[in-house]
């Protein structure tokens, strides 16, 4: 420390050296504090308040003193409640758990580092990329939740309406400025990163231009389908939320322990052709008949829904896409309008160089990643929503590509100003509590009708009153109905 | 092995439990009302373990609530058949005291005033004067559907939909009982809005007549005081409980309804029972959790302390949850009796 300025962020070694609690994954400044934490939180007898040294000790104590059996360790994580592990301080932690913990620390560390770099614009030590984009402003969880709620409301409204219509494209456009710095995504800053991706995407794309003339659809799809099969996308997001495309390149591969995560970026970029090809397919349904089968390449969709950048990157509103208005594709810089025109006529994907489309869709991926960062859970929900949306929307146009409808509908959904009633409730709840409450899932959430009333409506419990029931016809029919009407 | 501090009653109801109630005198006499259209009377500490089912009282429809009357042989029941009945537990005689225009959700008995109060989804309260059983009950209209009733020697608390809560003073109907027959002009002493943001599930009054606790479908319990003075009102608080981290979504809680509340008759602490199958004891004054019992296999529907505070009856059956089309508590309904050690439910004192 001599003469060296202490940074406000610790070294990875320091982080890894911190003692942490096996039961709750909290870390502490020193071992003594950890031990007293464990005694107070995990090894304390509920009955007499005595603090034992280990879970086993507490178990024996409970058994002998209170004649009770201890089955789980208090205040512990769901998968760490067992008594079979004898932990004291950091001793006795199973190796696999320890390794998982270390990995998590490392991941978090690199992530934080990347964020710092993105925020400050400083290059990584030894890193070569020059003009890296600054990190866009990060949305607060509250805002995110609020938007999610609105979005969900829209979604709900839409599923009831049964179509993506009703929302003007303008709304989507208007909405876009509300997000943070859309420009950062679609603009030039992201064009360079493509090159850094070099190998993986190129491999994927490679086959594509070559075979374009003959069979555009099939070869195009194959390389991408496998990676897409569900898990990789979301998983990647949850684990490395805040990363965006460019910062990733800053990480030395070695820094990333879980290998599949490192593979993720290529997958994500894989979605580029997806979103890119799908509009095309909508123009030329027959040629791309196979496309809809593309597994739910959800990552782009959530990004689209939530992040206005998409609007800018792909301004074409949903119906326009379906209505074959190629002109709209001119706006995104990367998408050559001529390319689209050509496609419309000859249904050949080849006319559009992959890289161009890549630039556009890349922004969506970055958007996704960033979006997900704060709200992995939301992403899951959005996935779910989009899955549903897909199901709903695909039906009318079977031959069309899967991707554009959900994404665009989602975008417009969020844009519409009037939220459904359900949404207002959610927002209200989340807004009020977002400060200190976690997101929650209520087991029973009907705020107006009690469980008993619902049970009472079931034929199983229904009762048809005799005698006085004849007084009014309404009563005579079904008492449950009466139950409902009484509620005036 | 440790002696059994908890056991399961043999011959439990065949379907969901709506209420469990201990007798006012005997600490081992328990009434259980059930959706299987019966009221069950148990002697919880019979010769054989698991207690003894003394009698079953059949009703025409699911029974939504039950309470003891003046002694251990009198009970009142309320049910889906819109009726309020008096049951002589010895002779099995059932007398219909009155009828509502919809299922009757709750009944409470006031020993001090010889009153039986019933609350129905037809949005009325009926005050049955048990000294004049022939007289028509006094009917009071409520603004919303009642969900739960609780009584003290002087007050009645009615928890309703829309988070409304009315507190009645019990002298009133007795002081001016004859003035009105039929719809009474009895006004609530206090009209409050629940301090919880979601639907009220249960209300229970403190045995010392100072206040009450309410619980909501959103894993929360609030404790409030009757005294309207700002000082007392400032003491009210609410806390989260009956929640579990969602194993599938890190950072998310699964939130269960808090279905049951019961105050300990002597210590003034209270128990809460939730949809998570957990029963927890709380010290309302010190604002601390005293203990939490191991999870029961199903949701907790009802709780009751025995008159001497030595036993806690726990009615457990599957809880009705979101999106359920069908419901049946058949085979999964249990009643547990938990024996409390001397100081088990005693508050630790504020720290």
Boltz contact constraints between the chains, C-beta under 6 A:
constraints:
  - contact:
      token1: [A, 46]
      token2: [B, 291]
      max_distance: 6.0
  - contact:
      token1: [A, 67]
      token2: [B, 2]
      max_distance: 6.0
  - contact:
      token1: [A, 68]
      token2: [B, 2]
      max_distance: 6.0
  - contact:
      token1: [A, 78]
      token2: [B, 247]
      max_distance: 6.0
  - contact:
      token1: [A, 377]
      token2: [B, 249]
      max_distance: 6.0
  - contact:
      token1: [A, 377]
      token2: [B, 252]
      max_distance: 6.0
  - contact:
      token1: [A, 438]
      token2: [B, 251]
      max_distance: 6.0
  - contact:
      token1: [A, 438]
      token2: [B, 253]
      max_distance: 6.0
  - contact:
      token1: [A, 439]
      token2: [B, 252]
      max_distance: 6.0
  - contact:
      token1: [A, 440]
      token2: [B, 253]
      max_distance: 6.0
  - contact:
      token1: [A, 440]
      token2: [B, 255]
      max_distance: 6.0
  - contact:
      token1: [A, 441]
      token2: [B, 246]
      max_distance: 6.0
  - contact:
      token1: [A, 441]
      token2: [B, 252]
      max_distance: 6.0
  - contact:
      token1: [A, 441]
      token2: [B, 254]
      max_distance: 6.0
  - contact:
      token1: [A, 442]
      token2: [B, 255]
      max_distance: 6.0
  - contact:
      token1: [A, 443]
      token2: [B, 256]
      max_distance: 6.0
  - contact:
      token1: [A, 443]
      token2: [B, 275]
      max_distance: 6.0
  - contact:
      token1: [A, 443]
      token2: [B, 321]
      max_distance: 6.0
  - contact:
      token1: [A, 444]
      token2: [B, 217]
      max_distance: 6.0
  - contact:
      token1: [A, 444]
      token2: [B, 257]
      max_distance: 6.0
  - contact:
      token1: [A, 444]
      token2: [B, 321]
      max_distance: 6.0
  - contact:
      token1: [A, 444]
      token2: [B, 322]
      max_distance: 6.0
  - contact:
      token1: [A, 445]
      token2: [B, 322]
      max_distance: 6.0
  - contact:
      token1: [A, 447]
      token2: [B, 198]
      max_distance: 6.0
  - contact:
      token1: [A, 447]
      token2: [B, 199]
      max_distance: 6.0
  - contact:
      token1: [A, 450]
      token2: [B, 147]
      max_distance: 6.0
  - contact:
      token1: [A, 451]
      token2: [B, 320]
      max_distance: 6.0
  - contact:
      token1: [A, 454]
      token2: [B, 320]
      max_distance: 6.0
  - contact:
      token1: [A, 455]
      token2: [B, 320]
      max_distance: 6.0
  - contact:
      token1: [A, 455]
      token2: [B, 327]
      max_distance: 6.0
  - contact:
      token1: [A, 456]
      token2: [B, 103]
      max_distance: 6.0
  - contact:
      token1: [A, 461]
      token2: [B, 35]
      max_distance: 6.0
  - contact:
      token1: [A, 461]
      token2: [B, 62]
      max_distance: 6.0
  - contact:
      token1: [A, 463]
      token2: [B, 61]
      max_distance: 6.0
  - contact:
      token1: [A, 463]
      token2: [B, 80]
      max_distance: 6.0
  - contact:
      token1: [A, 463]
      token2: [B, 81]
      max_distance: 6.0
  - contact:
      token1: [A, 465]
      token2: [B, 82]
      max_distance: 6.0
  - contact:
      token1: [A, 482]
      token2: [B, 102]
      max_distance: 6.0
  - contact:
      token1: [A, 483]
      token2: [B, 102]
      max_distance: 6.0
  - contact:
      token1: [A, 483]
      token2: [B, 121]
      max_distance: 6.0
  - contact:
      token1: [A, 486]
      token2: [B, 102]
      max_distance: 6.0
  - contact:
      token1: [A, 486]
      token2: [B, 121]
      max_distance: 6.0
  - contact:
      token1: [A, 486]
      token2: [B, 122]
      max_distance: 6.0
  - contact:
      token1: [A, 487]
      token2: [B, 145]
      max_distance: 6.0
